[in-house]
């Protein structure tokens, strides 16, 4: 008892401590990133749009206090050429950054951005870049100012290096793309997270989840794990504490308690043995006679003792034995009658005793399930669908305990791998004399065809028959569910709305059959490009929508761009002529100011129309209060 209670308390205490430390560290990293971005924006205001290397160098020298936060600062022009850096590193000035993902993101979004980890070409060290775009008076991109933070010697993760969680506990930081930024094992820095698929909690955290639980480490040990998000940088902070370390204090206490109990038991055992021997001596005779009754050697118990208690026990036992014998006789008659009825019934039926074990199944039921009469109950129970067995067992135990009817629908996998939907109704059988229960009799119906028809009708009601995607009704239901989650837990979700550019000529030249073929191909491409957890719908005609649950606006914009690129490569051919379409995509997210789903749909539609007006084949972002939402990883 001490171990069970103590284990629960130790688990909850350690998990609460991990949760607190994780959130504290995530808040600190968030503050560190935001302070660095603000410092770069102030420097950006001082530098302006000048591209004179001397002017830029003087500005950097005059603001060398920023080196307390960065290992280096670089300034580029609109083409990605590094114009100036401080402190000066040989080979860095004049480098081209056009092909780096951080330059593309800064130029494309014109918002501050924290890069993926990379190895510097000049310093050959793993690092990240925190960048802010340089913009002229018209808001056009003219370059960027970037602060370099080394992952080997940078001060951004100093707090983590000081964290102590016992001998084996540790903290780590990774990007949302799955690259390690900080780990006690320095050889893992800038490497993909190994064996990510074996840790479901970490997979959820990479997708934006915050929480804690118990999972295995890379070395196979079970550990308490807690995760929190650093949203401005799209990072994940994780704390890990091996379970054996968490329980070590409790183990020592239990060992001491165990020895105390053993000593006490050894001291008490001789006395208890003597006392029990005296108490049980008069019962030996009763025990022997009861055994003889059970063997059929005698009909009743007769004791020669002055103990009134034992006399009363003997009288009660004899009365119960008489009633039992009468019940056995009646039961044999009823079983003979029931066997005849069950064997002749075309309906699947079974009989179970009140211990819960099925003792008989009629031929119709055996044929339905495809099992042999000699197959033990433990064997064919394993053929009940894994998702249904636990609930069915709970209901079965409740019916046995309360005497209520057992009514359940479940799935059963036959030996030939055919899945059946079964409707089971079992009722307790009561004796008319005394109201005693003999067990349960159940009827089993095969409702597979009915369930399949119902499932098909539900699917058709929410899916587009041409593309197999969700229709407007199904899409709106999932939007309502995601919006409810957002209101309850602030889970970020994004919404894409788009229609097809240049689709009308396909219908005009090739007819609706060619247009339908293009819609089917585009539906396949879009469904392939998004995540498994996302919902794709055809709203009608050539209008489509994509709901991205647990997705930041930055991730949504990247997905929208990948959709735009993928769809532009889809084509159909008619009479030797090739037809292509492009996408005009509107991107938005759920916002605290939204009163309903229609507010987000309206923003996404508006952004899609803006993309159409701007020349088509583009992605337009539309989020509320855009001035306060400057990060793609918000």
C-alpha positions in Angstrom: 0.0 0.0 0.0 2.8 2.4 0.8 4.5 1.6 -2.5 1.3 2.2 -4.5 0.3 5.4 -2.7 3.9 6.7 -2.7 4.4 5.9 -6.4 1.4 7.9 -7.3 2.5 10.9 -5.2 6.1 10.7 -6.5 4.8 10.5 -10.1 2.5 13.5 -9.7 5.1 15.5 -7.8 7.9 14.9 -10.3 5.5 15.5 -13.3 4.3 18.8 -11.7 7.9 19.9 -11.2 8.8 18.9 -14.8 5.8 20.8 -16.1 6.7 23.9 -14.2 10.4 23.8 -15.3 9.4 23.2 -18.9 7.0 26.1 -19.1 9.5 28.3 -17.2 12.2 27.5 -19.7 9.9 28.0 -22.7 8.8 31.4 -21.4 12.4 32.4 -20.8 13.4 31.3 -24.4 10.4 33.1 -25.8 11.5 36.3 -24.0 15.1 35.9 -25.2 13.9 35.5 -28.8 11.5 38.5 -28.6 14.2 40.7 -27.0 16.7 39.8 -29.7 14.1 40.5 -32.5 13.3 43.9 -30.8 17.0 44.8 -30.7 17.5 44.0 -34.4 14.4 46.0 -35.3 15.9 49.0 -33.4 19.1 48.6 -35.3 17.1 48.3 -38.5 15.5 51.7 -37.8 19.0 53.3 -37.3 20.5 51.8 -40.4 17.6 52.6 -42.7 17.9 51.5 -46.4 21.6 52.5 -46.9 23.7 50.0 -48.9 27.0 51.8 -48.3 29.3 49.2 -46.5 31.2 51.9 -44.6 28.0 53.5 -43.3 26.7 50.0 -42.3 30.0 49.1 -40.6 30.0 52.2 -38.5 26.4 51.6 -37.5 27.3 48.0 -36.4 30.4 49.2 -34.5 28.4 51.9 -32.7 25.9 49.2 -31.6 28.4 46.5 -30.7 26.6 46.1 -27.4 24.3 43.7 -29.4 27.2 41.2 -29.3 26.1 40.4 -25.7 23.1 38.7 -27.4 24.6 37.6 -30.7 27.8 36.0 -31.9 27.7 38.2 -35.0 25.5 40.6 -37.0 25.2 40.7 -40.8 23.4 43.1 -43.1 22.4 42.1 -46.7 21.0 43.9 -49.7 17.8 42.9 -51.5 19.6 40.2 -53.5 21.0 38.4 -50.4 24.6 39.6 -50.7 26.2 40.2 -47.3 27.2 43.9 -47.3 28.6 44.2 -43.8 29.2 42.1 -40.7 30.5 42.6 -37.1 32.7 41.4 -35.8 34.4 40.9 -39.1 34.8 37.2 -40.1 37.1 36.5 -43.0 35.0 35.3 -45.9 31.6 36.3 -44.6 31.3 39.7 -46.3 30.3 39.1 -49.9 28.6 35.8 -49.3 25.4 35.0 -51.2 22.5 34.0 -48.9 19.9 33.8 -51.7 19.5 30.0 -51.4 19.2 29.9 -47.6 15.7 29.2 -46.3 15.9 32.2 -43.9 16.5 34.7 -46.8 13.6 33.2 -48.7 11.3 33.4 -45.7 12.4 37.0 -44.8 11.9 38.2 -48.4 8.7 36.3 -48.9 7.0 37.2 -45.6 8.8 40.4 -44.6 8.3 39.4 -41.0 11.0 38.6 -38.4 12.1 35.0 -38.6 14.2 32.5 -36.7 16.0 30.2 -39.1 16.5 26.4 -39.1 20.0 25.4 -37.8 22.7 25.5 -40.4 26.5 25.3 -40.6 28.1 28.7 -41.3 30.2 28.7 -44.5 32.6 31.2 -43.1 32.9 30.0 -39.5 32.0 26.3 -40.1 30.0 26.2 -36.9 26.4 25.2 -36.2 24.3 28.2 -35.7 20.9 29.9 -36.2 20.0 33.3 -37.6 17.4 35.7 -36.1 16.5 38.0 -38.9 14.3 41.1 -39.5 13.6 42.4 -43.0 14.8 45.8 -44.2 12.0 47.7 -46.0 11.9 51.0 -47.8 9.3 53.7 -47.4 6.9 51.8 -49.7 7.3 48.6 -47.7 9.4 46.9 -50.4 12.1 44.4 -49.3 15.6 45.8 -49.6 17.6 43.2 -47.5 17.8 41.9 -44.0 19.6 42.4 -40.7 20.5 39.1 -39.1 21.8 38.2 -35.7 23.9 35.0 -35.6 23.7 32.8 -32.5 26.2 29.9 -32.3 24.7 26.6 -31.1 28.2 25.7 -29.7 29.0 28.8 -27.7 25.9 31.0 -27.9 24.3 32.3 -24.7 20.8 31.5 -25.8 20.9 28.1 -24.1 23.0 28.9 -21.1 20.0 28.3 -18.8 19.6 24.8 -20.1 23.3 23.9 -19.4 22.6 24.8 -15.8 19.5 22.7 -15.4 20.0 19.8 -13.1 17.4 17.0 -12.8 19.4 14.5 -10.7 22.0 12.3 -12.2 20.3 11.4 -15.5 17.6 14.0 -16.1 18.1 16.6 -18.8 16.5 19.2 -21.0 16.6 19.6 -24.8 15.4 21.9 -27.5 14.4 21.1 -31.1 12.8 22.9 -34.0 9.3 22.1 -35.4 11.0 20.5 -38.4 12.6 17.9 -36.1 16.2 19.2 -35.8 18.0 19.3 -32.4 19.1 22.8 -31.2 20.3 21.8 -27.8 21.1 18.5 -26.1 23.5 17.4 -23.4 25.1 15.1 -26.0 26.7 17.8 -28.2 27.1 15.3 -31.1 23.3 15.4 -31.6 23.2 19.2 -32.2 22.0 20.2 -35.7 21.0 16.6 -36.3 17.4 15.2 -36.9 15.7 13.7 -33.9 16.6 10.0 -34.0 13.8 7.4 -33.8 11.1 10.1 -33.7 8.4 7.6 -34.7 9.0 5.6 -31.5 8.0 8.5 -29.2 4.4 9.5 -29.8 4.6 12.4 -27.2 7.6 13.9 -29.1 5.8 13.6 -32.4 2.8 15.5 -30.9 5.1 18.2 -29.5 6.7 18.7 -32.9 3.2 19.2 -34.3 2.5 22.0 -31.7 1.2 20.0 -28.7 2.0 21.1 -25.1 1.7 18.5 -22.3 3.4 15.7 -20.5 3.4 11.9 -20.1 5.5 8.8 -19.9 7.4 7.5 -22.9 10.8 5.8 -23.6 14.1 7.5 -24.2 16.5 6.7 -27.1 18.2 4.1 -24.9 14.9 2.3 -24.2 14.4 3.5 -20.6 11.0 4.8 -19.5 11.0 8.4 -18.5 8.7 11.2 -17.4 8.5 13.8 -20.2 7.1 17.3 -20.5 6.9 19.5 -23.5 6.2 23.2 -24.1 6.3 25.4 -27.2 8.4 28.5 -28.0 6.0 30.0 -30.5 8.1 33.0 -31.8 10.8 30.6 -33.0 8.7 27.4 -33.6 10.8 25.5 -31.1 9.9 22.7 -28.8 11.4 22.5 -25.2 11.5 19.0 -23.6 12.4 17.9 -20.1 13.2 14.2 -19.5 13.5 12.4 -16.2 14.1 8.6 -16.1 11.5 6.8 -14.0 14.0 4.8 -12.0 15.6 8.1 -10.8 12.2 9.6 -9.9 11.3 6.6 -7.8 14.7 6.2 -6.2 13.8 7.9 -2.9 10.6 5.9 -2.6 12.5 2.6 -3.2 14.8 3.4 -0.2 11.9 4.1 2.0 10.0 0.9 1.0 13.1 -1.2 1.7 13.3 0.2 5.3 9.6 -0.3 5.8 9.8 -3.8 4.5 12.4 -4.9 7.0 10.3 -3.4 9.9 7.3 -5.4 8.7 9.3 -8.6 8.4 10.7 -8.3 11.9 7.2 -7.6 13.3 5.7 -10.5 11.5 8.5 -12.9 12.7 7.9 -11.8 16.3 4.1 -12.2 16.1 3.9 -15.5 14.1 4.5 -18.0 17.0 1.8 -16.4 19.1 -0.7 -16.2 16.2 0.0 -19.8 15.3 -0.8 -21.0 18.8 -4.0 -18.9 19.0 -5.3 -20.0 15.6 -4.7 -23.6 16.5 -6.9 -23.4 19.6 -9.7 -21.5 17.7 -9.8 -24.0 14.8 -9.7 -27.2 16.7 -13.5 -27.5 17.1 -13.8 -26.9 13.4 -11.9 -30.0 12.3 -15.0 -32.2 12.8 -17.2 -29.8 10.9 -14.6 -29.7 8.0 -14.5 -33.5 7.7 -18.3 -33.9 7.6 -18.7 -31.1 5.1 -16.2 -32.9 2.9 -18.1 -36.2 3.2 -21.3 -34.4 2.2 -19.5 -33.1 -0.8 -18.3 -36.5 -1.8 -21.8 -38.0 -1.4 -20.9 -40.2 1.6 -23.5 -38.6 3.8 -26.6 -36.4 3.3 -26.3 -34.1 6.3 -23.9 -32.8 8.9 -24.4 -33.9 12.5 -22.1 -32.5 15.2 -21.7 -33.6 18.8 -20.5 -30.3 20.4 -21.6 -27.9 23.0 -20.6 -24.8 20.9 -23.9 -23.2 19.9 -22.2 -21.3 17.0 -21.1 -24.5 15.4 -24.5 -26.1 15.9 -26.1 -23.2 14.2 -23.6 -23.5 11.3 -24.4 -27.2 10.9 -28.2 -26.4 10.9 -27.7 -23.7 8.3 -25.5 -25.9 6.1 -28.0 -28.7 6.1 -30.8 -26.3 5.1 -28.7 -24.9 2.3 -27.7 -28.4 1.1 -31.4 -29.4 0.9 -32.2 -26.3 -1.1 -29.2 -26.9 -3.4 -30.3 -30.4 -4.1 -33.7 -29.2 -5.0 -32.3 -26.5 -7.3 -30.0 -29.1 -9.0 -33.0 -31.3 -9.8 -35.0 -28.4 -11.2 -32.0 -27.1 -13.1 -31.4 -30.5 -14.8 -35.0 -30.4 -16.1 -34.8 -26.9 -17.3 -31.4 -27.5 -19.0 -32.9 -30.4 -21.0 -35.7 -28.2 -22.2 -33.4 -25.3 -22.9 -31.0 -27.5 -24.9 -33.9 -28.6 -27.2 -35.0 -25.0 -27.8 -31.6 -23.7 -28.5 -30.5 -26.4 -30.8 -33.6 -26.0 -32.9 -33.4 -22.2 -33.1 -32.2 -20.6 -36.4 -31.1 -17.6 -34.4 -27.7 -17.4 -32.8 -28.0 -18.1 -29.1 -25.8 -18.8 -26.1 -25.9 -19.6 -22.4 -23.5 -18.2 -19.7 -23.2 -19.0 -16.1 -23.2 -16.3 -13.5 -19.5 -16.4 -13.3 -19.4 -14.9 -16.7 -18.3 -17.9 -18.7 -20.2 -18.9 -21.8 -21.0 -22.6 -21.4 -23.1 -23.2 -24.5 -23.5 -21.8 -28.0 -26.1 -23.3 -30.4 -25.2 -24.5 -33.9 -26.5 -21.3 -35.5 -24.2 -19.1 -33.5 -21.2 -21.4 -34.0 -21.8 -21.3 -37.8 -22.2 -17.5 -37.7 -18.9 -17.0 -35.8 -17.0 -19.7 -37.7 -15.7 -21.3 -34.5 -15.6 -24.9 -33.4 -17.7 -26.1 -30.5 -14.5 -27.4 -28.8 -12.7 -24.0 -29.1 -12.2 -22.5 -25.6 -13.8 -19.2 -24.7 -10.4 -17.6 -24.1 -9.4 -18.3 -27.7 -12.4 -17.0 -29.6 -12.7 -13.9 -27.4 -9.4 -12.8 -28.9 -11.3 -12.5 -32.2 -13.5 -9.6 -30.8 -12.3 -6.3 -32.3 -9.6 -4.7 -30.1 -11.6 -1.4 -29.9 -14.7 -3.1 -28.7 -13.5 -5.8 -26.3 -12.8 -3.5 -23.3 -16.2 -1.8 -23.4 -18.0 -5.1 -23.9 -16.2 -6.7 -20.9 -17.1 -3.7 -18.7 -20.8 -4.0 -19.7 -20.7 -7.8 -19.2 -19.4 -7.5 -15.7 -22.0 -4.8 -14.9 -24.8 -7.0 -16.1 -23.5 -10.0 -14.1 -23.3 -7.8 -11.0 -26.5 -5.9 -11.3 -28.7 -8.5 -13.0 -29.6 -6.0 -15.8 -29.8 -6.9 -19.5 -26.6 -7.0 -21.5 -27.2 -5.0 -24.8 -24.2 -4.4 -27.0 -23.1 -4.0 -30.6 -19.5 -5.1 -31.4 -17.2 -6.3 -34.2 -16.0 -9.9 -34.5 -13.2 -11.0 -36.8 -13.8 -14.5 -38.1 -11.0 -17.0 -38.8 -11.3 -16.2 -42.5 -10.7 -12.5 -41.7 -14.3 -11.5 -42.4 -15.5 -8.8 -40.0 -19.0 -9.1 -38.6 -21.1 -6.5 -36.8 -23.0 -8.4 -34.0 -26.0 -7.2 -32.0 -26.0 -9.1 -28.6 -28.9 -9.1 -26.2 -28.5 -11.2 -23.1 -31.0 -11.5 -20.1 -30.5 -12.9 -16.6 -32.5 -16.1 -16.0 -34.2 -16.1 -12.6 -35.7 -19.1 -10.7 -39.3 -18.6 -9.8 -38.6 -20.0 -6.3 -36.5 -17.7 -4.2 -35.5 -15.4 -7.1 -32.1 -17.0 -7.6 -30.2 -16.3 -10.8 -28.9 -19.2 -12.8 -27.0 -17.2 -15.4 -27.7 -15.5 -18.7 -29.3 -16.5 -22.0 -28.4 -14.3 -25.0 -29.4 -13.8 -28.6 -26.9 -12.8 -31.3 -27.9 -11.1 -34.6 -25.6 -10.5 -37.6 -26.2 -6.8 -38.5 -23.1 -6.4 -40.7 -25.1 -5.5 -43.8 -27.1 -2.9 -41.9 -24.0 -1.3 -40.4 -22.3 -1.1 -43.7 -25.3 0.5 -45.3 -25.4 3.1 -42.4 -21.7 3.8 -42.8 -22.1 4.3 -46.5 -24.9 6.7 -46.0 -23.0 8.7 -43.4 -20.0 8.8 -45.8 -22.0 9.9 -48.8 -23.7 12.6 -46.7 -20.4 14.3 -46.0 -18.2 13.6 -49.1 -18.1 14.8 -52.7 -18.9 11.8 -55.0 -16.5 13.1 -57.8 -13.3 13.6 -55.8 -13.9 11.6 -52.6 -13.1 14.8 -50.6 -15.3 16.3 -47.9 -18.3 18.2 -49.2 -19.4 21.5 -47.8 -21.5 19.9 -45.1 -18.7 17.6 -43.9 -16.2 20.5 -44.0 -18.4 22.8 -42.0 -18.8 20.1 -39.3 -15.0 19.7 -38.9 -14.6 23.5 -38.9 -17.1 23.8 -36.0 -15.2 21.0 -34.1 -11.8 22.7 -34.6 -13.2 26.2 -33.7 -14.7 24.7 -30.5 -11.2 23.3 -29.6 -9.7 26.7 -30.3 -12.2 28.4 -28.0 -11.6 25.8 -25.2 -7.8 25.3 -25.4 -6.5 28.0 -27.8 -5.2 25.3 -30.1 -4.0 27.1 -33.2 -5.7 26.1 -36.4 -5.3 27.5 -39.9 -7.7 27.6 -42.9 -6.9 27.6 -46.7 -9.5 28.6 -49.3 -8.7 28.5 -53.0 -10.2 28.1 -56.4 -8.7 27.1 -59.8 -7.3 29.7 -62.2 -7.9 29.0 -65.9 -10.3 26.2 -65.3 -13.1 27.4 -67.5 -11.3 26.7 -70.8 -10.9 23.1 -69.8 -14.7 22.7 -69.5 -15.3 24.8 -72.6 -12.8 22.9 -74.8 -12.9 19.4 -73.4 -16.4 19.3 -71.8 -17.3 18.4 -68.3 -15.7 15.0 -68.5 -12.2 16.6 -69.0 -13.0 19.1 -66.2 -14.0 16.3 -63.9 -10.7 14.5 -64.6 -8.8 17.6 -63.8 -10.7 18.0 -60.5 -10.0 14.4 -59.5 -6.3 14.8 -60.2 -6.1 18.0 -58.3 -8.0 16.4 -55.4 -5.4 13.6 -55.3 -2.5 16.0 -55.3 -3.9 18.3 -52.6 -4.7 15.3 -50.4 -1.2 14.0 -50.9 0.5 17.3 -50.0 -1.2 18.0 -46.7 -0.8 16.2 -43.4 -2.8 13.1 -42.4 -4.6 15.1 -39.7 -5.7 17.8 -42.1 -9.2 18.0 -43.8 -9.6 18.7 -47.5 -12.9 19.6 -49.0 -14.4 20.5 -52.4 -16.9 23.3 -51.6 -18.5 23.1 -55.0 -17.4 23.7 -58.6 -13.7 24.5 -58.6 -13.7 25.8 -55.0 -11.7 24.0 -52.4 -10.9 24.4 -48.7 -8.3 22.9 -46.3 -8.5 22.9 -42.5 -5.2 22.6 -40.8 -5.8 21.7 -37.1 -2.9 22.4 -34.6 -1.1 24.4 -37.2 0.6 27.8 -36.9 0.1 30.5 -39.5 3.7 30.1 -40.7 3.3 26.4 -41.2 0.0 27.0 -43.0 1.6 29.5 -45.4 4.3 26.9 -46.3 1.7 24.3 -46.9 -0.2 26.7 -49.1 2.9 27.4 -51.1 3.6 23.7 -51.6 0.0 23.2 -52.8 0.3 26.1 -55.3 3.5 24.6 -56.7 2.2 21.0 -56.8 -1.1 21.9 -58.5 0.7 24.0 -61.1 2.4 20.8 -62.3 -1.0 19.0 -62.8 -2.2 18.8 -66.4 -4.7 17.1 -68.7 -4.5 16.6 -72.5 -7.3 17.0 -75.0 -6.8 16.6 -78.8 -3.1 17.1 -78.4 -3.4 20.3 -76.3 -2.2 20.4 -72.7 -4.2 22.3 -70.1 -2.9 23.5 -66.7 -4.4 25.4 -63.8 -3.0 27.4 -61.0 -4.3 28.3 -57.5 -5.2 31.6 -55.9 -4.9 30.7 -52.2 -6.2 32.6 -49.2 -4.7 31.8 -45.8 -6.0 32.7 -42.4 -6.3 31.3 -38.9 -8.8 31.2 -36.1 -8.6 34.4 -34.0 -9.8 35.3 -30.5 -12.0 38.0 -32.0 -13.9 35.5 -34.2 -17.5 35.0 -33.1 -18.1 32.0 -35.3 -16.5 29.9 -38.1 -18.0 32.3 -40.7 -15.6 35.0 -39.7 -12.5 32.9 -40.5 -14.2 31.6 -43.8 -14.8 35.2 -44.8 -11.2 36.2 -44.2 -9.9 33.2 -46.2 -12.3 34.0 -49.1 -11.3 37.6 -49.1 -7.6 36.6 -49.2 -8.3 34.2 -52.1 -10.0 37.0 -54.1 -7.1 39.3 -53.4 -4.8 36.6 -54.8 -7.0 36.4 -57.9 -6.8 40.2 -58.3 -3.1 40.3 -57.8 -2.5 38.2 -60.9 -3.5 34.7 -59.7 -1.1 31.8 -59.0 -0.2 33.2 -55.6 -0.7 32.9 -51.8 -2.2 35.7 -49.8 -2.2 35.8 -46.0 -5.0 37.5 -44.1 -4.9 37.5 -40.3 -6.5 40.0 -37.9 -4.4 42.8 -36.5 -1.5 41.9 -38.8 0.7 44.5 -37.2 0.7 42.5 -34.0 1.2 39.2 -35.8 4.6 39.6 -37.3 6.0 36.1 -36.9 5.3 33.1 -39.2 5.6 30.9 -36.1 3.0 32.9 -34.0 
